[in-house]
Amino acid sequence: MDISPSSELEPWLRAKLTLISQKTKLAEAIRYALSRWEGLTRFLDDGRIEIDSNVVERAIRPIALNRKNALFAGSDGGGEHWPSSPR
């Protein structure tokens, strides 16, 4: 039977959490990890998953900026001419 690292990590984190002050940044970090355990274990058990979403964020940035610019065209005239402006 193959045991994944994540299956050993959760009990270890829970044990350490009982040994440290609950007001420390370490305790806060452990509670954060445990509260997002499903996503963390998915990342730990599947090496194909990226740890961050920078690739996705960079891909959608032009769409988000375009939407933001459209919302704040500045005036009715600017809003009417903005769609025909080069981007």
PyMOL commands that set and color helices and strands:
alter all, ss='L'
color gray80, all
select helices_A, chain A and resi 5-19+25-35+37-45+54-71+76-84
alter helices_A, ss='H'
color red, helices_A
deselect
rebuild
show_as cartoon
